[in-house]
Amino acid sequence: MNTVTIFKALADPTRLKILECIEGGEKCICEIIPYTGKSQPNVSQHLKILKHAGLIKERKDGTRVMIKVFHKEIFYILNSVKKLK
Protein backbone atom coordinates (compact mmCIF):
# COMPACT_ATOMS: atom_id res chain seq x y z
CA MET A 1 0.00 0.00 0.00
CA ASN A 2 1.04 3.56 -0.46
CA THR A 3 1.85 5.99 2.31
CA VAL A 4 -1.24 8.15 1.79
CA THR A 5 -3.56 5.15 2.22
CA ILE A 6 -1.80 4.17 5.45
CA PHE A 7 -1.99 7.67 6.93
CA LYS A 8 -5.65 8.00 5.93
CA ALA A 9 -6.34 4.72 7.73
CA LEU A 10 -4.58 6.07 10.82
CA ALA A 11 -6.52 9.34 10.75
CA ASP A 12 -9.52 8.04 12.68
CA PRO A 13 -9.80 7.68 16.47
CA THR A 14 -11.72 4.40 16.26
CA ARG A 15 -9.08 2.81 14.03
CA LEU A 16 -6.35 4.00 16.41
CA LYS A 17 -8.32 2.46 19.28
CA ILE A 18 -8.51 -0.84 17.36
CA LEU A 19 -4.74 -0.82 16.82
CA GLU A 20 -4.24 0.00 20.50
CA CYS A 21 -6.39 -3.00 21.38
CA ILE A 22 -4.36 -5.42 19.26
CA GLU A 23 -0.95 -4.00 20.10
CA GLY A 24 -0.45 -6.70 22.72
CA GLY A 25 -1.29 -9.49 20.29
CA GLU A 26 -4.01 -11.13 18.26
CA LYS A 27 -7.59 -10.51 19.38
CA CYS A 28 -11.01 -11.77 18.38
CA ILE A 29 -13.38 -9.21 16.92
CA CYS A 30 -15.63 -10.06 19.89
CA GLU A 31 -12.91 -8.54 22.14
CA ILE A 32 -12.31 -5.49 19.92
CA ILE A 33 -15.96 -4.40 19.79
CA PRO A 34 -16.38 -3.74 23.54
CA TYR A 35 -12.90 -2.19 23.71
CA THR A 36 -13.91 0.45 21.17
CA GLY A 37 -17.44 0.95 22.49
CA LYS A 38 -18.72 0.89 18.91
CA SER A 39 -21.26 -1.37 17.20
CA GLN A 40 -20.22 -4.53 15.36
CA PRO A 41 -21.02 -3.09 11.89
CA ASN A 42 -19.05 0.07 12.71
CA VAL A 43 -16.00 -1.89 13.89
CA SER A 44 -16.22 -4.13 10.81
CA GLN A 45 -16.08 -1.08 8.52
CA HIS A 46 -13.02 0.25 10.35
CA LEU A 47 -11.33 -3.17 10.17
CA LYS A 48 -11.99 -3.23 6.42
CA ILE A 49 -10.16 0.10 6.03
CA LEU A 50 -7.23 -1.08 8.16
CA LYS A 51 -7.02 -4.30 6.16
CA HIS A 52 -7.16 -2.42 2.84
CA ALA A 53 -4.26 -0.25 4.06
CA GLY A 54 -2.27 -3.39 4.81
CA LEU A 55 -2.09 -2.69 8.53
CA ILE A 56 -3.91 -5.77 9.82
CA LYS A 57 -4.62 -9.32 8.81
CA GLU A 58 -7.36 -11.66 9.88
CA ARG A 59 -7.85 -15.38 10.18
CA LYS A 60 -10.74 -17.64 11.07
CA ASP A 61 -10.56 -19.74 14.22
CA GLY A 62 -13.73 -21.81 14.05
CA THR A 63 -16.52 -19.26 14.17
CA ARG A 64 -14.28 -16.50 15.53
CA VAL A 65 -12.42 -13.99 13.39
CA MET A 66 -9.01 -13.18 14.81
CA ILE A 67 -7.29 -9.85 14.05
CA LYS A 68 -3.62 -9.00 14.35
CA VAL A 69 -1.23 -6.35 13.13
CA PHE A 70 0.48 -7.12 9.85
CA HIS A 71 3.59 -5.00 10.52
CA LYS A 72 4.39 -4.31 14.18
CA GLU A 73 6.55 -1.36 13.04
CA ILE A 74 3.34 0.68 12.85
CA PHE A 75 3.47 0.95 16.65
CA TYR A 76 6.85 2.64 16.41
CA ILE A 77 5.20 5.35 14.29
CA LEU A 78 2.18 5.65 16.58
CA ASN A 79 4.26 5.78 19.74
CA SER A 80 6.58 8.38 18.17
CA VAL A 81 3.59 10.59 17.40
CA LYS A 82 2.29 10.23 20.98
CA LYS A 83 5.61 11.66 22.19
CA LEU A 84 4.98 14.85 20.19
CA LYS A 85 2.05 15.84 22.44
C-alpha angles and dihedrals in degrees: 000000000000126000095250092056091050094049091046089053090051093049096085126081093218093053090048088051090052091051090047089053094053097040090098093052146291117339136186116245085241087066095044096053097062091040091060096038089224131122122267094250091049093050090046091055091050091048089052090055092047091048092048089052089053094243099119140026130202137207135185120245103184104298094342125092112217121205128200138163115269096207116023088200087083088077090059088059094045094047091047090054091049088058090059092067 
